């Protein structure tokens, strides 16, 4: 077995183990040509987070198609009030309450 295939098998096994230990909303799989890596997004209600992207849209619902309430700049502090399905978090911030993609906050 080649080194790449061995690594791919090891990372696939890690992804399965991580998926079994975390709720589905707290797991993101990143794929490359040879392997998958599980990354935990362990956000929960009550957490304080900041926008980590250059900008993030605050939306009325947990969807990129939902009405945009405001544009949040990098570093904006937010309070997580709920973890929604599909990689979204409901937050409270200076521009009001709404949803932000969990990928854009840390």
N, C-alpha and C positions, 0 to 999 in steps of 0.2 A: 504494500500500500504506500502510495507516495506521501510525502510530508503534507502537501496541500489537502489530500483526501483525509489524512489523519486529523489535521486541524479542523477540517469541515465537520467531521464526525464528532469531534470533541465539542465544538461550538454548538452543534445541533443538540447534543445531549444536554449541554448547559441551558440552552433555550427552553428545552422541555422541562427541566428541573425548575427553572425560574418561573415558568408559566404555572407550574403546579403549586408553587409557594406564594404566588401573588395573585390578587384579583385581576381579572382581565383588563380593567381600566387602568391598572398600574404597570402595564407591560407594553413595550414597544420593541418590535424586532427590526433590526437594520440588516439588510442583505448586501452582500458583495458577491463577486463572482464565485467565491469559494466557500463562504460560510455565513452564518447568521449569528448575530450578537444580541442578547437580551439586555435591555437597558431599563432600569427601574425608574418610574416617575412616581415616587411615593409621596404624592401630595394628599393632604387631608384637610377637612374643614378646620378652620382655626389657624392654619399656617399663614405666615406672612411671606410674600414673595415679591419679586421685582421683575419688571419686563426686561428680558435679556436680549431681545432682538432690537434692531434699530427703531422699529415702530411695531405696534400691535393694535389691532382693531378690537375695541370693546363693542360687543354685539348684544342685541336684545335676546337672542336665543343661542343654543349650542350648535351653531351651524355657520359655515362661511356664507350661506345664503341669507342669514338673518340680517335684519336692519342694523346698520352701523350706528352706534351711539356716539363714539368718540375715537380719536386716534391717540394712542398712548405712546409716549416716547420712552426710550431706553432708560431704565433706572426707576420708572414710576413704581411706587410701592403700592401693593394691593393686598387685601385680606381675603383668603379663600373662604367662601361660605358653604360651598358644596362642590363635590367632584361629580361631574356629569359624564354620561356615556360618550364614547367616540373621541376621547382625548380633549375634552373641554372642561374648564373649571369656571364655576360661578364665583365672581369676586365683587368686593366692595372697594371702591377707590375714590380718588378726588373728583372724578368725573361722574360718579354715580355707581349703580349696581349694573352688572351685566356679565357676559361670558367672554372668556379669552381662551385661545388654544393653549393647552398645557405645554406644547412645544416651545412657546414663546416666553415662558416665565421660569424662574429658578428661585 
